[in-house]
Amino acid sequence: MSSGGGILRQPMSVWATAFAAVVAFMGIGLVDPILPSIAQGLHAGPSQVSLLFTSYFLVTAVAMLVTGWVSSRIGGKKTLMAGLALVVVFAALAGTSGSVGELIGFRAGWGLGNALFVATALAVIVGSASGGAEAAIILYEAALGLGISLGPLVGALLGDWNWRAPFFGTATLMAVGFVLIATLLKDTPKPEVRTRLSAPIRALAHGGLSTTAFTALFYNFAFFTVLAFTPFILHMSAYGIGAVFFGWGVCVALASVFGAPPLQRRLGSVNVLHLALALLALCQIGIALSGHAGIIVFTILSGIPIGLNNTVFTESAMEVSDAPRPVASAGYNFVRWMGGALAPFLATKMGEELGIAVPYVVGATCCVVAMAILYGRRHHLLALRRVDTDHALEDAVVA
């Protein structure tokens, strides 16, 4: 497979960007093992602490609308560096928080930097990587999976010493990423046409992109129900929670890189999404109905459908419309991260007031809703069939 051969043979600038992306995605799962410790240390309830995710992803979602506008004016490299600088500052400030309100606010600033970096990193990797767009997206998703898997581990190791330490650790690693980007990534040319602020919203008028985005919104609600609420029902130490979510993250990474591409070629992108959403719904029901051991097993296994979905949704959003990739990515991420913003607080609140099984039943229902959207609007996704056919033809030529 041509794309597969190019994944490891990349310019140093791509590896520098990928390293920074790993650290950026570590920030998503970093707080998982220390959520109970943060709640205890800052005298806050689970739903209050869950706002760490909500503020982060809400600001990330909204900021996605301006990433293209910014990068088309100052260039991709400067946008990456601005995003990294904001993460360094706000991650360090998060470590100094004296109240849960301060921590929520600093996580919001962290989300702004994350949006500038993440949206631009995908465009930079796609533009600079060898092996074509598909190989670049797999590399990006590998960075996502690796970051998500390492985040809980780093959070547990540092958080067992002090809950503030993971935030300072992230700031340090992001500073390293800043230096690597500054020294190894060449100045990226500015687009000939500047992106308008309204471009991501206008792009969502395309039926295929809006279908992909709103399906991903419901998927992300289910995804972040697992990520944000499960630490509170595991009743384990930071090391225990970190180990569970490390196993989960490894499943995410392996499914993203090694599971999604061959399944897409065999089944087609839309069918893989249906399969992965159905598997995630089953994992959520498994968590809802299981005892402690079952919760651990189904949480780890849920990483498999999440990894499949992450890769296929990202590639679908890039390919389903004729919008420029940075614009399509911004519009898609604006909608889908809203699911990540809503789920942590709502799921935790439902768990507190209605019982710990309820959030997972709602998460499974969201997966079913997502499948219904995919089926009902399948005529908007015909472009994905052509992309799948092109990939299959490429494989046939190589073989």
Order of alpha helices (4+ residues) and beta strands (2+ residues): alpha-alpha-alpha-alpha-alpha-alpha-alpha-alpha-alpha-alpha-alpha-alpha-alpha-alpha-alpha-alpha-alpha-alpha
